[in-house]
Amino acid sequence: MSREKQREIARRGGRAAHQKGTAHEFTREEARDAGRKGGEAVSRDREHMSRIGRSGGISSRSGRRTVESRPPGPPPGQSPAS
């Protein structure tokens, strides 16, 4: 079965359960615990965390001058080494 077909069947089942009133709805505590567990699982993957940290750093630099366009010398905010 294709992934799209499987998703369509699951979507229909979810909607039917909500209409019937039997669908599970998370409490605030359950949602918080699920988020915490997911965060712990993701953060164990050091390579993934490195990638997302790097991409965040790259996107936060948008609009700033690139390294090549900076004048020579120490990075901004640092004094020259003695």
WODA-V617290 format. One line per field, one symbol per residue. ss: DSSP state (H for helix, E for strand, - for the rest). Layout:
ss = ???
This chain:
ss = --HHHHHHHHHHHHHHHHHH-------HHHHHHHHHHHHHHHH--HHHHHHHHHHHHHHH------HHH-------------
